[in-house]
Amino acid sequence: MEQVILLTQEQAASLEGRMFAIDSYFLVQQDIDDNHFITVFEMEHCTNPELQWIKKCPRIEYKPKPIPMPEDQTPVQE
């Protein structure tokens, strides 16, 4: 199972538009339970000294939101 780094709403807002490394920006997302998160890759590669606190944030199992199907398409049966 893929894990991600759980953030509070305030932590997520503080990372918007911030770089975790040179030319690499955080992409804060939400899972199916509306938890804010960043990837483990972003956390592990964060070289920004002001943001090292993210390395103490808990990991959770990633539960993606379903992708909505356009109304004019039906799912492919396997």
PDB file of N, H, CA, C and O in Angstrom:
ATOM      1  N   MET A   1       0.829  -1.187   0.000  1.00  0.00           N
ATOM      2  CA  MET A   1       0.000   0.000   0.000  1.00  0.00           C
ATOM      3  C   MET A   1       0.872   1.249   0.000  1.00  0.00           C
ATOM      4  O   MET A   1       1.887   1.315   0.693  1.00  0.00           O
ATOM      5  N   GLU A   2       0.468   2.222  -0.775  1.00  0.00           N
ATOM      6  H   GLU A   2      -0.357   2.169  -1.338  1.00  0.00           H
ATOM      7  CA  GLU A   2       1.206   3.484  -0.840  1.00  0.00           C
ATOM      8  C   GLU A   2       0.883   4.345   0.375  1.00  0.00           C
ATOM      9  O   GLU A   2      -0.271   4.453   0.789  1.00  0.00           O
ATOM     10  N   GLN A   3       1.907   4.945   0.929  1.00  0.00           N
ATOM     11  H   GLN A   3       2.845   4.857   0.593  1.00  0.00           H
ATOM     12  CA  GLN A   3       1.712   5.845   2.049  1.00  0.00           C
ATOM     13  C   GLN A   3       1.983   7.280   1.618  1.00  0.00           C
ATOM     14  O   GLN A   3       2.741   7.538   0.682  1.00  0.00           O
ATOM     15  N   VAL A   4       1.344   8.208   2.328  1.00  0.00           N
ATOM     16  H   VAL A   4       0.729   7.999   3.088  1.00  0.00           H
ATOM     17  CA  VAL A   4       1.512   9.631   2.095  1.00  0.00           C
ATOM     18  C   VAL A   4       1.699  10.318   3.439  1.00  0.00           C
ATOM     19  O   VAL A   4       1.520   9.699   4.488  1.00  0.00           O
ATOM     20  N   ILE A   5       2.056  11.590   3.409  1.00  0.00           N
ATOM     21  H   ILE A   5       2.201  12.093   2.557  1.00  0.00           H
ATOM     22  CA  ILE A   5       2.316  12.353   4.620  1.00  0.00           C
ATOM     23  C   ILE A   5       1.087  13.193   4.960  1.00  0.00           C
ATOM     24  O   ILE A   5       0.689  14.069   4.193  1.00  0.00           O
ATOM     25  N   LEU A   6       0.495  12.917   6.114  1.00  0.00           N
ATOM     26  H   LEU A   6       0.818  12.205   6.738  1.00  0.00           H
ATOM     27  CA  LEU A   6      -0.717  13.595   6.561  1.00  0.00           C
ATOM     28  C   LEU A   6      -0.402  15.004   7.050  1.00  0.00           C
ATOM     29  O   LEU A   6       0.564  15.217   7.783  1.00  0.00           O
ATOM     30  N   LEU A   7      -1.228  15.963   6.638  1.00  0.00           N
ATOM     31  H   LEU A   7      -2.013  15.790   6.043  1.00  0.00           H
ATOM     32  CA  LEU A   7      -1.086  17.350   7.050  1.00  0.00           C
ATOM     33  C   LEU A   7      -2.397  17.866   7.624  1.00  0.00           C
ATOM     34  O   LEU A   7      -3.474  17.422   7.227  1.00  0.00           O
ATOM     35  N   THR A   8      -2.302  18.798   8.555  1.00  0.00           N
ATOM     36  H   THR A   8      -1.427  19.158   8.877  1.00  0.00           H
ATOM     37  CA  THR A   8      -3.500  19.502   8.999  1.00  0.00           C
ATOM     38  C   THR A   8      -3.857  20.519   7.925  1.00  0.00           C
ATOM     39  O   THR A   8      -3.070  20.766   7.012  1.00  0.00           O
ATOM     40  N   GLN A   9      -5.027  21.099   8.033  1.00  0.00           N
ATOM     41  H   GLN A   9      -5.666  20.898   8.775  1.00  0.00           H
ATOM     42  CA  GLN A   9      -5.448  22.111   7.073  1.00  0.00           C
ATOM     43  C   GLN A   9      -4.491  23.314   7.106  1.00  0.00           C
ATOM     44  O   GLN A   9      -4.164  23.886   6.066  1.00  0.00           O
ATOM     45  N   GLU A  10      -4.052  23.684   8.306  1.00  0.00           N
ATOM     46  H   GLU A  10      -4.317  23.219   9.151  1.00  0.00           H
ATOM     47  CA  GLU A  10      -3.136  24.818   8.449  1.00  0.00           C
ATOM     48  C   GLU A  10      -1.766  24.499   7.843  1.00  0.00           C
ATOM     49  O   GLU A  10      -1.164  25.343   7.179  1.00  0.00           O
ATOM     50  N   GLN A  11      -1.278  23.272   8.079  1.00  0.00           N
ATOM     51  H   GLN A  11      -1.767  22.587   8.619  1.00  0.00           H
ATOM     52  CA  GLN A  11       0.006  22.867   7.496  1.00  0.00           C
ATOM     53  C   GLN A  11      -0.074  22.851   5.978  1.00  0.00           C
ATOM     54  O   GLN A  11       0.844  23.301   5.292  1.00  0.00           O
ATOM     55  N   ALA A  12      -1.181  22.329   5.462  1.00  0.00           N
ATOM     56  H   ALA A  12      -1.927  21.963   6.020  1.00  0.00           H
ATOM     57  CA  ALA A  12      -1.367  22.267   4.010  1.00  0.00           C
ATOM     58  C   ALA A  12      -1.349  23.669   3.421  1.00  0.00           C
ATOM     59  O   ALA A  12      -0.701  23.903   2.401  1.00  0.00           O
ATOM     60  N   ALA A  13      -2.047  24.595   4.044  1.00  0.00           N
ATOM     61  H   ALA A  13      -2.574  24.405   4.872  1.00  0.00           H
ATOM     62  CA  ALA A  13      -2.093  25.970   3.546  1.00  0.00           C
ATOM     63  C   ALA A  13      -0.702  26.611   3.575  1.00  0.00           C
ATOM     64  O   ALA A  13      -0.365  27.406   2.697  1.00  0.00           O
ATOM     65  N   SER A  14       0.097  26.267   4.577  1.00  0.00           N
ATOM     66  H   SER A  14      -0.177  25.621   5.290  1.00  0.00           H
ATOM     67  CA  SER A  14       1.432  26.863   4.691  1.00  0.00           C
ATOM     68  C   SER A  14       2.399  26.355   3.625  1.00  0.00           C
ATOM     69  O   SER A  14       3.427  26.985   3.376  1.00  0.00           O
ATOM     70  N   LEU A  15       2.084  25.224   2.994  1.00  0.00           N
ATOM     71  H   LEU A  15       1.249  24.712   3.197  1.00  0.00           H
ATOM     72  CA  LEU A  15       2.965  24.660   1.968  1.00  0.00           C
ATOM     73  C   LEU A  15       2.600  25.088   0.555  1.00  0.00           C
ATOM     74  O   LEU A  15       3.397  24.917  -0.368  1.00  0.00           O
ATOM     75  N   GLU A  16       1.408  25.641   0.374  1.00  0.00           N
ATOM     76  H   GLU A  16       0.761  25.780   1.123  1.00  0.00           H
ATOM     77  CA  GLU A  16       0.968  26.056  -0.963  1.00  0.00           C
ATOM     78  C   GLU A  16       1.955  27.058  -1.558  1.00  0.00           C
ATOM     79  O   GLU A  16       2.263  28.078  -0.941  1.00  0.00           O
ATOM     80  N   GLY A  17       2.444  26.762  -2.750  1.00  0.00           N
ATOM     81  H   GLY A  17       2.194  25.933  -3.251  1.00  0.00           H
ATOM     82  CA  GLY A  17       3.357  27.648  -3.449  1.00  0.00           C
ATOM     83  C   GLY A  17       4.785  27.630  -2.926  1.00  0.00           C
ATOM     84  O   GLY A  17       5.606  28.445  -3.346  1.00  0.00           O
ATOM     85  N   ARG A  18       5.092  26.717  -2.021  1.00  0.00           N
ATOM     86  H   ARG A  18       4.426  26.054  -1.680  1.00  0.00           H
ATOM     87  CA  ARG A  18       6.438  26.640  -1.437  1.00  0.00           C
ATOM     88  C   ARG A  18       7.239  25.550  -2.129  1.00  0.00           C
ATOM     89  O   ARG A  18       6.686  24.552  -2.591  1.00  0.00           O
ATOM     90  N   MET A  19       8.549  25.755  -2.194  1.00  0.00           N
ATOM     91  H   MET A  19       8.998  26.566  -1.819  1.00  0.00           H
ATOM     92  CA  MET A  19       9.444  24.767  -2.798  1.00  0.00           C
ATOM     93  C   MET A  19       9.985  23.816  -1.727  1.00  0.00           C
ATOM     94  O   MET A  19      10.373  24.246  -0.641  1.00  0.00           O
ATOM     95  N   PHE A  20      10.005  22.511  -2.050  1.00  0.00           N
ATOM     96  H   PHE A  20       9.690  22.162  -2.932  1.00  0.00           H
ATOM     97  CA  PHE A  20      10.651  21.556  -1.148  1.00  0.00           C
ATOM     98  C   PHE A  20      12.103  21.345  -1.533  1.00  0.00           C
ATOM     99  O   PHE A  20      12.893  20.849  -0.729  1.00  0.00           O
ATOM    100  N   ALA A  21      12.463  21.715  -2.752  1.00  0.00           N
ATOM    101  H   ALA A  21      11.821  22.118  -3.405  1.00  0.00           H
ATOM    102  CA  ALA A  21      13.837  21.674  -3.253  1.00  0.00           C
ATOM    103  C   ALA A  21      13.896  22.681  -4.408  1.00  0.00           C
ATOM    104  O   ALA A  21      12.866  23.223  -4.810  1.00  0.00           O
ATOM    105  N   ILE A  22      15.070  22.928  -4.929  1.00  0.00           N
ATOM    106  H   ILE A  22      15.906  22.488  -4.602  1.00  0.00           H
ATOM    107  CA  ILE A  22      15.214  23.895  -6.016  1.00  0.00           C
ATOM    108  C   ILE A  22      14.325  23.485  -7.199  1.00  0.00           C
ATOM    109  O   ILE A  22      14.404  22.360  -7.692  1.00  0.00           O
ATOM    110  N   ASP A  23      13.481  24.423  -7.640  1.00  0.00           N
ATOM    111  H   ASP A  23      13.417  25.337  -7.240  1.00  0.00           H
ATOM    112  CA  ASP A  23      12.565  24.227  -8.775  1.00  0.00           C
ATOM    113  C   ASP A  23      11.554  23.104  -8.579  1.00  0.00           C
ATOM    114  O   ASP A  23      11.022  22.591  -9.564  1.00  0.00           O
ATOM    115  N   SER A  24      11.271  22.705  -7.341  1.00  0.00           N
ATOM    116  H   SER A  24      11.703  23.122  -6.541  1.00  0.00           H
ATOM    117  CA  SER A  24      10.308  21.636  -7.059  1.00  0.00           C
ATOM    118  C   SER A  24       9.331  22.116  -5.990  1.00  0.00           C
ATOM    119  O   SER A  24       9.711  22.377  -4.849  1.00  0.00           O
ATOM    120  N   TYR A  25       8.067  22.226  -6.387  1.00  0.00           N
ATOM    121  H   TYR A  25       7.758  22.014  -7.314  1.00  0.00           H
ATOM    122  CA  TYR A  25       7.043  22.746  -5.498  1.00  0.00           C
ATOM    123  C   TYR A  25       6.200  21.633  -4.895  1.00  0.00           C
ATOM    124  O   TYR A  25       5.960  20.602  -5.523  1.00  0.00           O
ATOM    125  N   PHE A  26       5.754  21.863  -3.658  1.00  0.00           N
ATOM    126  H   PHE A  26       5.949  22.700  -3.148  1.00  0.00           H
ATOM    127  CA  PHE A  26       4.816  20.941  -3.029  1.00  0.00           C
ATOM    128  C   PHE A  26       3.510  20.933  -3.810  1.00  0.00           C
ATOM    129  O   PHE A  26       3.076  21.964  -4.322  1.00  0.00           O
ATOM    130  N   LEU A  27       2.896  19.774  -3.896  1.00  0.00           N
ATOM    131  H   LEU A  27       3.249  18.936  -3.479  1.00  0.00           H
ATOM    132  CA  LEU A  27       1.564  19.637  -4.471  1.00  0.00           C
ATOM    133  C   LEU A  27       0.682  19.015  -3.391  1.00  0.00           C
ATOM    134  O   LEU A  27       0.586  17.793  -3.272  1.00  0.00           O
ATOM    135  N   VAL A  28       0.048  19.875  -2.614  1.00  0.00           N
ATOM    136  H   VAL A  28       0.127  20.868  -2.711  1.00  0.00           H
ATOM    137  CA  VAL A  28      -0.824  19.404  -1.542  1.00  0.00           C
ATOM    138  C   VAL A  28      -2.108  18.882  -2.178  1.00  0.00           C
ATOM    139  O   VAL A  28      -2.713  19.550  -3.018  1.00  0.00           O
ATOM    140  N   GLN A  29      -2.517  17.686  -1.770  1.00  0.00           N
ATOM    141  H   GLN A  29      -2.026  17.143  -1.088  1.00  0.00           H
ATOM    142  CA  GLN A  29      -3.706  17.043  -2.328  1.00  0.00           C
ATOM    143  C   GLN A  29      -4.626  16.596  -1.198  1.00  0.00           C
ATOM    144  O   GLN A  29      -4.275  16.706  -0.023  1.00  0.00           O
ATOM    145  N   GLN A  30      -5.807  16.092  -1.560  1.00  0.00           N
ATOM    146  H   GLN A  30      -6.092  16.003  -2.514  1.00  0.00           H
ATOM    147  CA  GLN A  30      -6.731  15.522  -0.594  1.00  0.00           C
ATOM    148  C   GLN A  30      -7.128  14.128  -1.049  1.00  0.00           C
ATOM    149  O   GLN A  30      -7.284  13.867  -2.242  1.00  0.00           O
ATOM    150  N   ASP A  31      -7.292  13.225  -0.063  1.00  0.00           N
ATOM    151  H   ASP A  31      -7.165  13.437   0.906  1.00  0.00           H
ATOM    152  CA  ASP A  31      -7.710  11.862  -0.380  1.00  0.00           C
ATOM    153  C   ASP A  31      -9.225  11.737  -0.253  1.00  0.00           C
ATOM    154  O   ASP A  31      -9.921  12.733  -0.060  1.00  0.00           O
ATOM    155  N   ILE A  32      -9.727  10.523  -0.363  1.00  0.00           N
ATOM    156  H   ILE A  32      -9.162   9.714  -0.520  1.00  0.00           H
ATOM    157  CA  ILE A  32     -11.176  10.287  -0.335  1.00  0.00           C
ATOM    158  C   ILE A  32     -11.803  10.708   0.993  1.00  0.00           C
ATOM    159  O   ILE A  32     -12.989  11.034   1.048  1.00  0.00           O
ATOM    160  N   ASP A  33     -11.001  10.699   2.066  1.00  0.00           N
ATOM    161  H   ASP A  33     -10.038  10.434   2.022  1.00  0.00           H
ATOM    162  CA  ASP A  33     -11.490  11.121   3.389  1.00  0.00           C
ATOM    163  C   ASP A  33     -11.255  12.612   3.638  1.00  0.00           C
ATOM    164  O   ASP A  33     -11.436  13.096   4.755  1.00  0.00           O
ATOM    165  N   ASP A  34     -10.852  13.332   2.593  1.00  0.00           N
ATOM    166  H   ASP A  34     -10.705  12.939   1.686  1.00  0.00           H
ATOM    167  CA  ASP A  34     -10.552  14.771   2.655  1.00  0.00           C
ATOM    168  C   ASP A  34      -9.365  15.106   3.551  1.00  0.00           C
ATOM    169  O   ASP A  34      -9.249  16.228   4.046  1.00  0.00           O
ATOM    170  N   ASN A  35      -8.474  14.120   3.760  1.00  0.00           N
ATOM    171  H   ASN A  35      -8.568  13.209   3.358  1.00  0.00           H
ATOM    172  CA  ASN A  35      -7.223  14.387   4.455  1.00  0.00           C
ATOM    173  C   ASN A  35      -6.287  15.124   3.509  1.00  0.00           C
ATOM    174  O   ASN A  35      -6.158  14.742   2.345  1.00  0.00           O
ATOM    175  N   HIS A  36      -5.637  16.167   3.989  1.00  0.00           N
ATOM    176  H   HIS A  36      -5.742  16.477   4.934  1.00  0.00           H
ATOM    177  CA  HIS A  36      -4.612  16.858   3.210  1.00  0.00           C
ATOM    178  C   HIS A  36      -3.326  16.054   3.314  1.00  0.00           C
ATOM    179  O   HIS A  36      -2.995  15.535   4.380  1.00  0.00           O
ATOM    180  N   PHE A  37      -2.595  15.951   2.193  1.00  0.00           N
ATOM    181  H   PHE A  37      -2.864  16.373   1.327  1.00  0.00           H
ATOM    182  CA  PHE A  37      -1.351  15.192   2.222  1.00  0.00           C
ATOM    183  C   PHE A  37      -0.385  15.666   1.156  1.00  0.00           C
ATOM    184  O   PHE A  37      -0.762  16.332   0.192  1.00  0.00           O
ATOM    185  N   ILE A  38       0.889  15.297   1.362  1.00  0.00           N
ATOM    186  H   ILE A  38       1.195  14.756   2.145  1.00  0.00           H
ATOM    187  CA  ILE A  38       1.930  15.408   0.343  1.00  0.00           C
ATOM    188  C   ILE A  38       2.519  14.016   0.181  1.00  0.00           C
ATOM    189  O   ILE A  38       2.255  13.124   0.987  1.00  0.00           O
ATOM    190  N   THR A  39       3.309  13.839  -0.855  1.00  0.00           N
ATOM    191  H   THR A  39       3.522  14.564  -1.509  1.00  0.00           H
ATOM    192  CA  THR A  39       3.901  12.522  -1.083  1.00  0.00           C
ATOM    193  C   THR A  39       5.119  12.303  -0.182  1.00  0.00           C
ATOM    194  O   THR A  39       5.732  13.251   0.308  1.00  0.00           O
ATOM    195  N   VAL A  40       5.443  11.042   0.017  1.00  0.00           N
ATOM    196  H   VAL A  40       4.944  10.272  -0.381  1.00  0.00           H
ATOM    197  CA  VAL A  40       6.649  10.689   0.754  1.00  0.00           C
ATOM    198  C   VAL A  40       7.871  11.235   0.020  1.00  0.00           C
ATOM    199  O   VAL A  40       8.832  11.666   0.657  1.00  0.00           O
ATOM    200  N   PHE A  41       7.844  11.222  -1.308  1.00  0.00           N
ATOM    201  H   PHE A  41       7.063  10.873  -1.826  1.00  0.00           H
ATOM    202  CA  PHE A  41       8.949  11.765  -2.097  1.00  0.00           C
ATOM    203  C   PHE A  41       9.200  13.227  -1.744  1.00  0.00           C
ATOM    204  O   PHE A  41      10.343  13.633  -1.533  1.00  0.00           O
ATOM    205  N   GLU A  42       8.129  14.017  -1.680  1.00  0.00           N
ATOM    206  H   GLU A  42       7.200  13.688  -1.851  1.00  0.00           H
ATOM    207  CA  GLU A  42       8.272  15.433  -1.344  1.00  0.00           C
ATOM    208  C   GLU A  42       8.883  15.601   0.044  1.00  0.00           C
ATOM    209  O   GLU A  42       9.770  16.433   0.237  1.00  0.00           O
ATOM    210  N   MET A  43       8.415  14.817   1.003  1.00  0.00           N
ATOM    211  H   MET A  43       7.695  14.141   0.846  1.00  0.00           H
ATOM    212  CA  MET A  43       8.936  14.898   2.361  1.00  0.00           C
ATOM    213  C   MET A  43      10.410  14.502   2.405  1.00  0.00           C
ATOM    214  O   MET A  43      11.224  15.206   3.002  1.00  0.00           O
ATOM    215  N   GLU A  44      10.755  13.380   1.776  1.00  0.00           N
ATOM    216  H   GLU A  44      10.093  12.808   1.291  1.00  0.00           H
ATOM    217  CA  GLU A  44      12.127  12.867   1.828  1.00  0.00           C
ATOM    218  C   GLU A  44      13.115  13.782   1.118  1.00  0.00           C
ATOM    219  O   GLU A  44      14.286  13.833   1.493  1.00  0.00           O
ATOM    220  N   HIS A  45      12.664  14.504   0.101  1.00  0.00           N
ATOM    221  H   HIS A  45      11.712  14.463  -0.204  1.00  0.00           H
ATOM    222  CA  HIS A  45      13.558  15.344  -0.682  1.00  0.00           C
ATOM    223  C   HIS A  45      13.482  16.824  -0.312  1.00  0.00           C
ATOM    224  O   HIS A  45      14.020  17.676  -1.019  1.00  0.00           O
ATOM    225  N   CYS A  46      12.816  17.121   0.795  1.00  0.00           N
ATOM    226  H   CYS A  46      12.379  16.429   1.369  1.00  0.00           H
ATOM    227  CA  CYS A  46      12.695  18.513   1.225  1.00  0.00           C
ATOM    228  C   CYS A  46      14.044  19.001   1.767  1.00  0.00           C
ATOM    229  O   CYS A  46      14.553  18.487   2.763  1.00  0.00           O
ATOM    230  N   THR A  47      14.601  19.992   1.094  1.00  0.00           N
ATOM    231  H   THR A  47      14.187  20.410   0.285  1.00  0.00           H
ATOM    232  CA  THR A  47      15.862  20.587   1.539  1.00  0.00           C
ATOM    233  C   THR A  47      15.656  21.990   2.096  1.00  0.00           C
ATOM    234  O   THR A  47      16.622  22.638   2.500  1.00  0.00           O
ATOM    235  N   ASN A  48      14.421  22.469   2.123  1.00  0.00           N
ATOM    236  H   ASN A  48      13.637  21.943   1.795  1.00  0.00           H
ATOM    237  CA  ASN A  48      14.109  23.793   2.648  1.00  0.00           C
ATOM    238  C   ASN A  48      14.250  23.755   4.171  1.00  0.00           C
ATOM    239  O   ASN A  48      13.474  23.065   4.832  1.00  0.00           O
ATOM    240  N   PRO A  49      15.215  24.473   4.742  1.00  0.00           N
ATOM    241  CA  PRO A  49      15.451  24.406   6.188  1.00  0.00           C
ATOM    242  C   PRO A  49      14.258  24.862   7.031  1.00  0.00           C
ATOM    243  O   PRO A  49      14.103  24.420   8.169  1.00  0.00           O
ATOM    244  N   GLU A  50      13.417  25.739   6.485  1.00  0.00           N
ATOM    245  H   GLU A  50      13.542  26.098   5.560  1.00  0.00           H
ATOM    246  CA  GLU A  50      12.248  26.214   7.228  1.00  0.00           C
ATOM    247  C   GLU A  50      11.129  25.178   7.308  1.00  0.00           C
ATOM    248  O   GLU A  50      10.205  25.322   8.109  1.00  0.00           O
ATOM    249  N   LEU A  51      11.209  24.141   6.486  1.00  0.00           N
ATOM    250  H   LEU A  51      11.959  24.024   5.835  1.00  0.00           H
ATOM    251  CA  LEU A  51      10.104  23.179   6.390  1.00  0.00           C
ATOM    252  C   LEU A  51      10.477  21.772   6.857  1.00  0.00           C
ATOM    253  O   LEU A  51       9.796  20.807   6.508  1.00  0.00           O
ATOM    254  N   GLN A  52      11.518  21.649   7.617  1.00  0.00           N
ATOM    255  H   GLN A  52      12.071  22.433   7.900  1.00  0.00           H
ATOM    256  CA  GLN A  52      11.937  20.325   8.074  1.00  0.00           C
ATOM    257  C   GLN A  52      10.927  19.687   9.034  1.00  0.00           C
ATOM    258  O   GLN A  52      11.007  18.489   9.303  1.00  0.00           O
ATOM    259  N   TRP A  53       9.983  20.470   9.549  1.00  0.00           N
ATOM    260  H   TRP A  53       9.918  21.443   9.330  1.00  0.00           H
ATOM    261  CA  TRP A  53       8.949  19.942  10.427  1.00  0.00           C
ATOM    262  C   TRP A  53       8.095  18.880   9.726  1.00  0.00           C
ATOM    263  O   TRP A  53       7.488  18.038  10.388  1.00  0.00           O
ATOM    264  N   ILE A  54       8.046  18.917   8.386  1.00  0.00           N
ATOM    265  H   ILE A  54       8.538  19.601   7.848  1.00  0.00           H
ATOM    266  CA  ILE A  54       7.213  17.920   7.689  1.00  0.00           C
ATOM    267  C   ILE A  54       7.740  16.509   7.896  1.00  0.00           C
ATOM    268  O   ILE A  54       6.990  15.544   7.750  1.00  0.00           O
ATOM    269  N   LYS A  55       9.012  16.375   8.232  1.00  0.00           N
ATOM    270  H   LYS A  55       9.621  17.159   8.350  1.00  0.00           H
ATOM    271  CA  LYS A  55       9.594  15.043   8.440  1.00  0.00           C
ATOM    272  C   LYS A  55       9.082  14.389   9.720  1.00  0.00           C
ATOM    273  O   LYS A  55       9.314  13.201   9.944  1.00  0.00           O
ATOM    274  N   LYS A  56       8.388  15.154  10.559  1.00  0.00           N
ATOM    275  H   LYS A  56       8.200  16.119  10.377  1.00  0.00           H
ATOM    276  CA  LYS A  56       7.795  14.628  11.795  1.00  0.00           C
ATOM    277  C   LYS A  56       6.301  14.336  11.640  1.00  0.00           C
ATOM    278  O   LYS A  56       5.672  13.820  12.564  1.00  0.00           O
ATOM    279  N   CYS A  57       5.738  14.659  10.495  1.00  0.00           N
ATOM    280  H   CYS A  57       6.248  15.078   9.744  1.00  0.00           H
ATOM    281  CA  CYS A  57       4.305  14.419  10.269  1.00  0.00           C
ATOM    282  C   CYS A  57       4.043  12.927  10.070  1.00  0.00           C
ATOM    283  O   CYS A  57       4.895  12.209   9.547  1.00  0.00           O
ATOM    284  N   PRO A  58       2.864  12.463  10.487  1.00  0.00           N
ATOM    285  CA  PRO A  58       2.555  11.030  10.363  1.00  0.00           C
ATOM    286  C   PRO A  58       2.310  10.594   8.923  1.00  0.00           C
ATOM    287  O   PRO A  58       1.915  11.382   8.064  1.00  0.00           O
ATOM    288  N   ARG A  59       2.559   9.314   8.696  1.00  0.00           N
ATOM    289  H   ARG A  59       2.881   8.673   9.393  1.00  0.00           H
ATOM    290  CA  ARG A  59       2.234   8.688   7.407  1.00  0.00           C
ATOM    291  C   ARG A  59       0.888   7.995   7.529  1.00  0.00           C
ATOM    292  O   ARG A  59       0.547   7.435   8.571  1.00  0.00           O
ATOM    293  N   ILE A  60       0.132   8.046   6.439  1.00  0.00           N
ATOM    294  H   ILE A  60       0.409   8.501   5.593  1.00  0.00           H
ATOM    295  CA  ILE A  60      -1.147   7.335   6.373  1.00  0.00           C
ATOM    296  C   ILE A  60      -1.211   6.595   5.046  1.00  0.00           C
ATOM    297  O   ILE A  60      -0.467   6.892   4.111  1.00  0.00           O
ATOM    298  N   GLU A  61      -2.116   5.625   4.986  1.00  0.00           N
ATOM    299  H   GLU A  61      -2.721   5.384   5.745  1.00  0.00           H
ATOM    300  CA  GLU A  61      -2.341   4.907   3.735  1.00  0.00           C
ATOM    301  C   GLU A  61      -3.085   5.815   2.764  1.00  0.00           C
ATOM    302  O   GLU A  61      -4.061   6.467   3.134  1.00  0.00           O
ATOM    303  N   TYR A  62      -2.618   5.852   1.527  1.00  0.00           N
ATOM    304  H   TYR A  62      -1.825   5.322   1.227  1.00  0.00           H
ATOM    305  CA  TYR A  62      -3.247   6.675   0.498  1.00  0.00           C
ATOM    306  C   TYR A  62      -4.528   6.018   0.015  1.00  0.00           C
ATOM    307  O   TYR A  62      -4.531   4.861  -0.406  1.00  0.00           O
ATOM    308  N   LYS A  63      -5.632   6.784   0.084  1.00  0.00           N
ATOM    309  H   LYS A  63      -5.630   7.724   0.426  1.00  0.00           H
ATOM    310  CA  LYS A  63      -6.930   6.329  -0.412  1.00  0.00           C
ATOM    311  C   LYS A  63      -7.407   7.350  -1.448  1.00  0.00           C
ATOM    312  O   LYS A  63      -7.974   8.382  -1.088  1.00  0.00           O
ATOM    313  N   PRO A  64      -7.177   7.062  -2.736  1.00  0.00           N
ATOM    314  CA  PRO A  64      -7.506   8.052  -3.769  1.00  0.00           C
ATOM    315  C   PRO A  64      -8.997   8.307  -3.905  1.00  0.00           C
ATOM    316  O   PRO A  64      -9.831   7.452  -3.610  1.00  0.00           O
ATOM    317  N   LYS A  65      -9.301   9.512  -4.361  1.00  0.00           N
ATOM    318  H   LYS A  65      -8.624  10.207  -4.600  1.00  0.00           H
ATOM    319  CA  LYS A  65     -10.686   9.834  -4.702  1.00  0.00           C
ATOM    320  C   LYS A  65     -10.994   9.167  -6.033  1.00  0.00           C
ATOM    321  O   LYS A  65     -10.119   9.100  -6.897  1.00  0.00           O
ATOM    322  N   PRO A  66     -12.212   8.672  -6.223  1.00  0.00           N
ATOM    323  CA  PRO A  66     -12.555   8.082  -7.523  1.00  0.00           C
ATOM    324  C   PRO A  66     -12.570   9.146  -8.612  1.00  0.00           C
ATOM    325  O   PRO A  66     -12.889  10.307  -8.358  1.00  0.00           O
ATOM    326  N   ILE A  67     -12.227   8.742  -9.803  1.00  0.00           N
ATOM    327  H   ILE A  67     -11.967   7.799 -10.009  1.00  0.00           H
ATOM    328  CA  ILE A  67     -12.241   9.645 -10.943  1.00  0.00           C
ATOM    329  C   ILE A  67     -13.637   9.614 -11.550  1.00  0.00           C
ATOM    330  O   ILE A  67     -14.100   8.554 -11.973  1.00  0.00           O
ATOM    331  N   PRO A  68     -14.315  10.759 -11.601  1.00  0.00           N
ATOM    332  CA  PRO A  68     -15.677  10.756 -12.156  1.00  0.00           C
ATOM    333  C   PRO A  68     -15.654  10.458 -13.654  1.00  0.00           C
ATOM    334  O   PRO A  68     -14.798  10.951 -14.388  1.00  0.00           O
ATOM    335  N   MET A  69     -16.597   9.652 -14.081  1.00  0.00           N
ATOM    336  H   MET A  69     -17.292   9.251 -13.484  1.00  0.00           H
ATOM    337  CA  MET A  69     -16.739   9.319 -15.500  1.00  0.00           C
ATOM    338  C   MET A  69     -17.658  10.339 -16.149  1.00  0.00           C
ATOM    339  O   MET A  69     -18.680  10.708 -15.572  1.00  0.00           O
ATOM    340  N   PRO A  70     -17.306  10.797 -17.339  1.00  0.00           N
ATOM    341  CA  PRO A  70     -18.240  11.666 -18.064  1.00  0.00           C
ATOM    342  C   PRO A  70     -19.546  10.915 -18.303  1.00  0.00           C
ATOM    343  O   PRO A  70     -19.546   9.697 -18.485  1.00  0.00           O
ATOM    344  N   GLU A  71     -20.632  11.632 -18.302  1.00  0.00           N
ATOM    345  H   GLU A  71     -20.632  12.621 -18.155  1.00  0.00           H
ATOM    346  CA  GLU A  71     -21.947  10.991 -18.418  1.00  0.00           C
ATOM    347  C   GLU A  71     -22.140  10.246 -19.724  1.00  0.00           C
ATOM    348  O   GLU A  71     -22.945   9.318 -19.794  1.00  0.00           O
ATOM    349  N   ASP A  72     -21.411  10.640 -20.761  1.00  0.00           N
ATOM    350  H   ASP A  72     -20.757  11.394 -20.704  1.00  0.00           H
ATOM    351  CA  ASP A  72     -21.617   9.995 -22.052  1.00  0.00           C
ATOM    352  C   ASP A  72     -20.691   8.777 -22.253  1.00  0.00           C
ATOM    353  O   ASP A  72     -20.639   8.209 -23.344  1.00  0.00           O
ATOM    354  N   GLN A  73     -19.976   8.391 -21.214  1.00  0.00           N
ATOM    355  H   GLN A  73     -20.019   8.853 -20.328  1.00  0.00           H
ATOM    356  CA  GLN A  73     -19.113   7.211 -21.318  1.00  0.00           C
ATOM    357  C   GLN A  73     -19.533   6.187 -20.284  1.00  0.00           C
ATOM    358  O   GLN A  73     -19.957   6.531 -19.180  1.00  0.00           O
ATOM    359  N   THR A  74     -19.410   4.936 -20.654  1.00  0.00           N
ATOM    360  H   THR A  74     -19.066   4.657 -21.551  1.00  0.00           H
ATOM    361  CA  THR A  74     -19.686   3.874 -19.708  1.00  0.00           C
ATOM    362  C   THR A  74     -18.365   3.182 -19.392  1.00  0.00           C
ATOM    363  O   THR A  74     -17.489   3.116 -20.254  1.00  0.00           O
ATOM    364  N   PRO A  75     -18.203   2.665 -18.175  1.00  0.00           N
ATOM    365  CA  PRO A  75     -16.946   2.006 -17.830  1.00  0.00           C
ATOM    366  C   PRO A  75     -16.721   0.763 -18.684  1.00  0.00           C
ATOM    367  O   PRO A  75     -17.677   0.095 -19.078  1.00  0.00           O
ATOM    368  N   VAL A  76     -15.477   0.458 -18.965  1.00  0.00           N
ATOM    369  H   VAL A  76     -14.701   1.001 -18.645  1.00  0.00           H
ATOM    370  CA  VAL A  76     -15.109  -0.715 -19.728  1.00  0.00           C
ATOM    371  C   VAL A  76     -15.151  -1.927 -18.808  1.00  0.00           C
ATOM    372  O   VAL A  76     -14.560  -1.912 -17.729  1.00  0.00           O
ATOM    373  N   GLN A  77     -15.842  -2.963 -19.230  1.00  0.00           N
ATOM    374  H   GLN A  77     -16.322  -2.975 -20.107  1.00  0.00           H
ATOM    375  CA  GLN A  77     -15.930  -4.201 -18.465  1.00  0.00           C
ATOM    376  C   GLN A  77     -14.695  -5.048 -18.793  1.00  0.00           C
ATOM    377  O   GLN A  77     -14.356  -5.241 -19.960  1.00  0.00           O
ATOM    378  N   GLU A  78     -14.040  -5.542 -17.764  1.00  0.00           N
ATOM    379  H   GLU A  78     -14.316  -5.386 -16.816  1.00  0.00           H
ATOM    380  CA  GLU A  78     -12.875  -6.426 -17.999  1.00  0.00           C
ATOM    381  C   GLU A  78     -13.269  -7.866 -17.895  1.00  0.00           C
ATOM    382  O   GLU A  78     -12.428  -8.749 -18.061  1.00  0.00           O
TER     383      GLU A  78
END
